Amino acid sequence: MLTTIPNEEEMATLVGKALYDVWKKLCALIDEKYDMDCLWNKGGRAWKYEYKYRRGGKTLCALYAKENRVGFMIVLGKEERLKFETDRGNYTKEIQQAYDNAQTYQDGKWIMFEPVDSSLFDDFIKLLKIKRKPNKK
């Protein structure tokens, strides 16, 4: 856990104004569809911050931030991967490529995206729906 949560100014300075706008839009989109607990953590070796969406001990997704970069990670378990693979033709080439290049671990396929705009957001939401049905009307 982080002792101090970064404020808007710190985040905008860290990732840059344009990417912070992408971060805020993505968070707003997720918040619009899902009622989740949101947790700030250190981002490990590769990132400065992690912002995780969780509910009932299960993680939906996580956003990451570091200098001039934003990350969006979703982990698909075995059943979820089957759902994606069945429907993969309905995703953009970028999503398919990220999926194919993602590392597969015991607990699932860890897919990391580094969005620079909102062009993949529709696909991100489709991926999130594989993991969990939206719980907001």
VOTOR-784136 format. One record per residue: residue in three letters; residue number from 0; x, y, z of N, C-alpha, C in turn. Coordinates in Angstrom, 3 decimals, always signed. Each point is the difference from the previous one (the first is absolute). Layout:
N
PT     r     k        n.x        n.y        n.z       ca.x       ca.y       ca.z        c.x        c.y        c.z
PT   ALA   NUM          X          Y          Z          X          Y          Z          X          Y          Z
...
END
This chain:
137
PT     r     k        n.x        n.y        n.z       ca.x       ca.y       ca.z        c.x        c.y        c.z
PT   MET     0     +0.838     -1.202     +0.000     -0.838     +1.202     +0.000     +0.873     +1.251     +0.000
PT   LEU     1     -0.514     +1.020     -0.594     +0.696     +1.285     -0.013     -0.355     +0.783     +1.251
PT   THR     2     +0.969     +0.709     +0.527     -0.292     +0.853     +1.150     -0.659     +1.294     -0.451
PT   THR     3     +0.421     +0.532     -1.151     -0.659     +1.191     -0.544     -0.440     -0.262     -1.425
PT   ILE     4     -1.253     +0.299     -0.254     -0.565     -0.195     -1.325     +0.333     +1.237     -0.844
PT   PRO     5     +0.483     -0.210     -1.214     +0.350     +1.155     -0.838     -1.238     +0.825     -0.352
PT   ASN     6     +0.157     +1.310     +0.003     -1.131     +0.849     -0.394     +0.047     +0.228     -1.515
PT   GLU     7     -0.995     +0.739     -0.489     -0.097     +0.223     -1.454     +1.253     +0.655     -0.568
PT   GLU     8     +0.513     +0.983     +0.710     +1.179     +0.724     -0.474     +1.214     -0.932     -0.110
PT   GLU     9     +0.196     -0.820     +1.031     +1.131     -0.949     -0.020     -0.137     -0.997     -1.151
PT   MET    10     -1.214     -0.483     -0.215     -0.227     -0.960     -1.079     +0.223     +0.656     -1.369
PT   ALA    11     -0.509     +1.207     -0.173     +0.167     +0.716     -1.277     +1.475     +0.280     -0.270
PT   THR    12     +0.744     +0.319     +1.053     +1.436     +0.251     -0.145     +0.736     -1.295     -0.341
PT   LEU    13     -0.386     -1.093     +0.659     +0.658     -1.295     -0.206     -0.215     -0.523     -1.417
PT   VAL    14     -1.255     -0.143     -0.412     -0.279     -0.649     -1.280     -0.151     +0.996     -1.152
PT   GLY    15     -0.175     +1.266     +0.324     -0.229     +1.013     -1.037     -1.487     +0.283     -0.105
PT   LYS    16     -0.323     +1.216     -0.346     -1.405     +0.447     -0.025     -0.872     -0.856     -0.919
PT   ALA    17     +0.470     -0.270     -1.221     -0.804     -0.767     -0.970     -0.289     -1.405     +0.513
PT   LEU    18     +1.020     -0.665     +0.543     -0.203     -1.364     +0.516     -0.836     +0.002     +1.270
PT   TYR    19     +0.110     +1.053     +0.791     -0.832     +0.061     +1.196     -1.474     +0.131     -0.398
PT   ASP    20     -0.272     +0.688     -1.097     -1.370     +0.075     -0.518     -0.490     -1.391     -0.423
PT   VAL    21     +0.877     -0.777     -0.637     -0.339     -1.373     -0.392     -0.305     -0.818     +1.262
PT   TRP    22     +0.848     +0.128     +1.019     -0.171     -0.697     +1.290     -1.366     +0.344     +0.598
PT   LYS    23     -0.312     +1.293     +0.077     -1.262     +0.441     +0.614     -1.210     -0.511     -0.777
PT   LYS    24     +0.085     +0.035     -1.336     -1.117     -0.479     -0.827     -0.212     -1.500     +0.192
PT   LEU    25     +1.091     -0.751     +0.075     -0.103     -1.443     +0.190     -0.595     -0.308     +1.376
PT   CYS    26     +0.460     +0.690     +1.030     -0.558     -0.185     +1.349     -1.494     +0.329     +0.016
PT   ALA    27     -0.371     +1.098     -0.653     -1.412     +0.415     -0.039     -0.854     -1.069     -0.690
PT   LEU    28     +0.522     -0.580     -1.067     -0.708     -1.037     -0.741     -0.209     -1.245     +0.876
PT   ILE    29     +1.036     -0.404     +0.708     -0.102     -1.168     +0.880     -0.951     +0.307     +1.158
PT   ASP    30     +0.156     +1.199     +0.593     -0.859     +0.391     +1.133     -1.472     +0.070     -0.401
PT   GLU    31     -0.248     +0.339     -1.259     -1.370     +0.117     -0.503     -0.684     -1.367     -0.043
PT   LYS    32     +0.781     -1.054     -0.227     -0.571     -1.332     -0.173     +0.167     -0.923     +1.207
PT   TYR    33     +1.006     +0.290     +0.830     +0.311     -0.900     +1.102     +0.085     +0.738     +1.332
PT   ASP    34     -0.598     -0.627     +1.007     +0.123     +0.504     +1.365     +1.070     -0.868     +0.661
PT   MET    35     +1.195     +0.540     +0.138     +1.142     -0.783     +0.481     +0.737     +0.747     +1.103
PT   ASP    36     +0.811     -0.753     +0.746     +0.943     +0.628     +0.923     +1.223     +0.377     -0.827
PT   CYS    37     +0.496     +1.204     +0.209     +1.174     +0.454     -0.742     +1.164     +0.176     +0.966
PT   LEU    38     +1.110     -0.656     -0.307     +1.152     +0.002     +0.897     +1.239     +0.539     -0.691
PT   TRP    39     +0.674     +0.930     +0.653     +1.286     +0.513     -0.499     +1.123     -0.816     +0.616
PT   ASN    40     +0.963     -0.394     -0.805     +1.182     -0.719     +0.480     +1.234     +0.531     -0.722
PT   LYS    41     +1.157     -0.441     +0.485     +1.228     +0.254     -0.756     -0.084     -0.880     -1.239
PT   GLY    42     +0.600     +0.464     -1.075     -0.116     -0.706     -1.274     +1.042     -1.073     -0.241
PT   GLY    43     +0.693     -0.427     +1.044     +1.021     -1.029     -0.182     +1.253     +0.575     -0.639
PT   ARG    44     +0.795     -0.873     -0.615     +1.267     +0.455     -0.621     -0.238     +0.826     -1.259
PT   ALA    45     -1.030     -0.351     -0.750     -0.184     +0.603     -1.322     -0.794     +1.312     +0.008
PT   TRP    46     -0.837     +0.222     +1.014     -0.888     +1.159     +0.012     +0.101     +0.716     +1.345
PT   LYS    47     -0.374     +1.271     +0.023     +0.015     +0.756     +1.260     -1.255     -0.272     +0.824
PT   TYR    48     -1.168     -0.007     -0.682     -1.271     -0.202     +0.698     -0.839     -1.082     -0.655
PT   GLU    49     -0.787     -0.664     +0.846     -1.012     -0.935     -0.470     -1.325     +0.443     +0.599
PT   TYR    50     -1.040     +0.026     -0.830     -1.346     +0.351     +0.443     -0.884     -1.170     -0.379
PT   LYS    51     -0.405     -0.787     +1.013     -0.648     -1.288     -0.249     -1.499     +0.068     +0.297
PT   TYR    52     -0.783     -0.596     -0.903     -1.448     -0.145     +0.196     -0.260     -1.417     +0.511
PT   ARG    53     -0.548     -0.088     +1.222     -0.274     -1.310     +0.605     -1.387     -0.033     +0.614
PT   ARG    54     -0.531     -1.209     +0.124     -1.264     -0.194     +0.699     -0.036     -1.436     +0.470
PT   GLY    55     -0.311     -0.179     +1.265     -0.117     -1.353     +0.545     +1.265     -0.823     -0.164
PT   GLY    56     +1.158     +0.643     +0.156     +1.267     -0.714     -0.082     +0.461     -0.323     -1.415
PT   LYS    57     -0.766     +0.410     -0.990     +0.389     -0.262     -1.396     +0.322     +1.321     -0.695
PT   THR    58     +1.098     -0.008     -0.742     +0.400     +1.198     -0.731     -0.659     +0.009     -1.375
PT   LEU    59     -0.581     +1.138     -0.350     -0.592     +0.181     -1.324     +1.097     +0.403     -0.985
PT   CYS    60     +0.769     +1.033     +0.375     +1.070     +0.505     -0.848     +0.855     +0.943     +0.840
PT   ALA    61     +1.077     +0.490     -0.598     +0.845     +0.966     +0.696     +0.561     +0.989     -1.003
PT   LEU    62     +0.158     +1.236     +0.466     +0.658     +1.026     -0.805     +1.357     +0.266     +0.623
PT   TYR    63     +0.962     +0.329     -0.837     +1.363     +0.248     +0.468     +0.483     +1.340     -0.533
PT   ALA    64     +0.874     +0.632     +0.766     +0.547     +1.294     -0.429     +1.488     +0.065     +0.291
PT   LYS    65     +0.733     +0.608     -0.928     +1.398     +0.360     +0.191     +0.293     +1.155     -0.940
PT   GLU    66     +1.230     +0.466     -0.012     +0.336     +1.154     -0.819     -0.445     -0.166     -1.447
PT   ASN    67     -0.901     +0.876     -0.411     -0.483     +0.070     -1.383     -0.632     -1.275     -0.545
PT   ARG    68     -0.483     -0.855     +0.901     -0.655     -1.235     -0.450     -1.130     -0.389     +0.944
PT   VAL    69     -1.031     -0.574     -0.608     -1.148     -0.509     +0.738     -0.200     -1.443     -0.443
PT   GLY    70     -0.321     -0.877     +0.949     -0.261     -1.398     -0.329     -1.381     -0.416     +0.459
PT   PHE    71     -0.575     -0.950     -0.710     -1.291     -0.581     +0.362     +0.175     -1.509     -0.097
PT   MET    72     -0.173     -0.691     +1.126     +0.209     -1.453     -0.010     -1.272     -0.741     +0.377
PT   ILE    73     -0.216     -1.068     -0.740     -1.098     -0.898     +0.309     +0.566     -1.422     -0.045
PT   VAL    74     -0.386     -0.808     +0.968     +0.464     -1.389     +0.057     -1.191     -0.901     -0.327
PT   LEU    75     +0.156     -0.796     -1.047     -1.066     -0.923     -0.387     +0.363     -1.411     +0.434
PT   GLY    76     -0.867     -0.594     +0.806     +0.174     -1.392     +0.426     -0.358     -0.951     -1.137
PT   LYS    77     +0.083     -1.298     +0.276     -0.203     -1.018     -1.031     -1.353     +0.131     -0.713
PT   GLU    78     -1.092     +0.067     +0.757     -1.343     +0.121     -0.593     -0.133     +1.304     -0.778
PT   GLU    79     +0.548     +1.071     +0.567     -0.073     +1.323     -0.637     +0.786     +0.032     -1.308
PT   ARG    80     +1.110     -0.700     -0.036     +0.798     -0.079     -1.227     -0.792     -0.709     -1.097
PT   LEU    81     -0.721     -1.060     +0.371     -0.831     -0.711     -0.977     -1.061     +0.929     -0.578
PT   LYS    82     -0.621     +0.813     +0.871     -1.010     +0.959     -0.467     +0.629     +1.004     -0.965
PT   PHE    83     +1.196     +0.493     +0.351     +0.670     +0.957     -0.888     +0.324     -0.653     -1.338
PT   GLU    84     +0.575     -1.201     +0.054     +0.441     -0.668     -1.227     -1.175     -0.305     -0.928
PT   THR    85     -1.160     -0.296     +0.574     -1.206     -0.245     -0.786     -0.435     +1.259     -0.735
PT   ASP    86     +0.238     +1.161     +0.639     -0.497     +1.277     -0.498     +1.109     +0.900     -0.560
PT   ARG    87     +1.213     -0.524     -0.135     +1.162     +0.861     -0.297     -0.130     +0.814     -1.280
PT   GLY    88     -0.735     -0.502     -0.982     -0.191     +0.723     -1.252     -0.735     +1.325     +0.175
PT   ASN    89     -0.692     +0.150     +1.122     -0.743     +1.237     +0.275     +0.831     +1.036     +0.746
PT   TYR    90     +1.293     -0.255     +0.139     +0.912     +0.939     +0.667     +0.970     +0.576     -1.028
PT   THR    91     +0.522     +1.181     +0.305     +0.964     +0.630     -0.909     +1.293     -0.814     -0.053
PT   LYS    92     +0.764     +0.249     -1.055     +1.295     -0.685     -0.173     +0.913     +0.259     +1.208
PT   GLU    93     -0.028     +1.243     +0.534     +0.855     +0.326     +1.160     -0.322     -0.872     +1.208
PT   ILE    94     -1.290     -0.224     +0.212     -0.425     -0.827     +1.136     +0.434     -1.451     -0.226
PT   GLN    95     -0.224     -0.502     -1.217     +0.381     -1.381     -0.325     +1.510     -0.193     +0.160
PT   GLN    96     +0.756     +0.984     -0.463     +1.457     -0.084     +0.081     +0.474     +0.017     +1.456
PT   ALA    97     -0.569     +0.904     +0.795     +0.369     +0.076     +1.421     -0.332     -1.321     +0.691
PT   TYR    98     -1.139     -0.577     -0.351     -0.406     -1.288     +0.566     +1.010     -1.083     -0.376
PT   ASP    99     +0.348     -0.058     -1.279     +0.937     -1.022     -0.480     +1.391     +0.146     +0.627
PT   ASN   100     +0.410     +1.244     +0.243     +1.335     +0.250     +0.559     +0.052     -0.057     +1.521
PT   ALA   101     -1.165     -0.086     +0.639     -0.047     +0.037     +1.467     +0.549     -1.284     +0.599
PT   GLN   102     +0.628     +0.155     +1.140     +0.559     -1.130     +0.742     -1.140     -0.767     +0.683
PT   THR   103     +0.033     -1.312     -0.083     -0.993     -0.819     +0.675     +0.633     -0.595     +1.256
PT   TYR   104     -0.652     +0.226     +1.127     +0.456     -0.527     +1.291     -1.031     -1.004     +0.497
PT   GLN   105     +0.272     -0.576     +1.159     -0.891     -0.972     +0.614     -1.415     +0.562     +0.176
PT   ASP   106     -0.074     +1.280     +0.399     -1.307     +0.584     +0.306     -0.658     +0.681     -1.192
PT   GLY   107     +0.640     -0.029     -1.161     -0.629     +0.579     -1.182     +0.975     +0.715     -0.910
PT   LYS   108     -0.566     +0.619     -1.033     +0.780     +0.740     -0.990     -0.032     +1.470     +0.405
PT   TRP   109     +1.177     +0.559     +0.256     +0.129     +1.382     +0.459     +0.191     +0.899     -1.207
PT   ILE   110     -1.048     +0.730     -0.368     +0.048     +0.828     -1.197     +0.158     +1.470     +0.398
PT   MET   111     +1.111     +0.590     -0.442     +0.284     +1.409     +0.311     -0.141     +0.843     -1.257
PT   PHE   112     -0.764     +1.058     +0.127     -0.161     +0.967     -1.084     +0.601     +1.318     +0.466
PT   GLU   113     +0.482     +0.790     -0.942     +0.474     +1.339     +0.337     -0.746     +0.993     -0.878
PT   PRO   114     -1.231     +0.316     +0.404     -0.821     +0.888     -0.834     +0.582     +1.412     -0.084
PT   VAL   115     -0.078     +0.580     -1.192     +0.447     +1.384     -0.194     -1.192     +0.888     -0.351
PT   ASP   116     -1.166     -0.640     -0.227     -1.243     +0.719     -0.261     -1.145     -0.951     +0.367
PT   SER   117     -1.228     +0.384     -0.344     -1.138     -0.824     +0.408     -0.452     -0.991     -1.082
PT   SER   118     +0.806     -0.197     -1.038     -0.429     -0.814     -1.139     -0.272     -1.474     +0.345
PT   LEU   119     +0.622     -0.527     +1.047     -0.210     -1.412     +0.354     -0.983     -0.189     +1.158
PT   PHE   120     -0.580     +1.086     +0.488     -0.857     -0.081     +1.187     -1.189     -0.945     -0.179
PT   ASP   121     -0.621     -0.010     -1.194     -1.133     -0.910     -0.222     +0.440     -1.449     +0.186
PT   ASP   122     +1.180     -0.322     -0.533     +0.529     -1.356     +0.159     +0.366     -0.289     +1.456
PT   PHE   123     +0.541     +1.002     +0.711     +0.320     -0.195     +1.425     -1.271     -0.385     +0.759
PT   ILE   124     -1.090     +0.694     -0.296     -1.267     -0.288     +0.698     -0.498     -1.400     -0.358
PT   LYS   125     +0.156     -0.403     -1.269     -0.388     -1.369     -0.388     +0.818     -1.024     +0.780
PT   LEU   126     +1.300     +0.270     +0.164     +0.857     -0.907     +0.770     -0.443     -0.046     +1.463
PT   LEU   127     -0.325     +1.149     +0.552     -0.451     +0.044     +1.398     -1.305     -0.783     +0.171
PT   LYS   128     -0.866     +0.064     -1.009     -1.277     -0.728     +0.072     +0.217     -1.509     +0.000
PT   ILE   129     +1.098     -0.457     -0.620     +0.334     -1.433     +0.054     +0.285     -0.376     +1.456
PT   LYS   130     +0.693     +0.874     +0.711     +0.369     -0.272     +1.385     -1.180     +0.115     +0.954
PT   ARG   131     -0.832     +1.017     -0.220     -1.081     +0.259     +0.925     -1.063     +0.857     -0.684
PT   LYS   132     -1.256     -0.378     +0.199     -1.085     +0.821     -0.547     -0.009     +1.342     +0.735
PT   PRO   133     -0.243     +1.092     -0.739     -0.107     +1.304     +0.680     -1.079     -0.072     +1.095
PT   ASN   134     +0.290     +0.619     +1.145     -0.960     -0.076     +1.102     -0.625     +1.359     +0.316
PT   LYS   135     +0.037     +0.877     -1.006     -0.697     +1.293     +0.128     -0.949     +0.129     -1.168
PT   LYS   136     -1.141     +0.590     +0.252     -0.990     +0.182     -1.082     +0.333     +1.263     -0.770
END
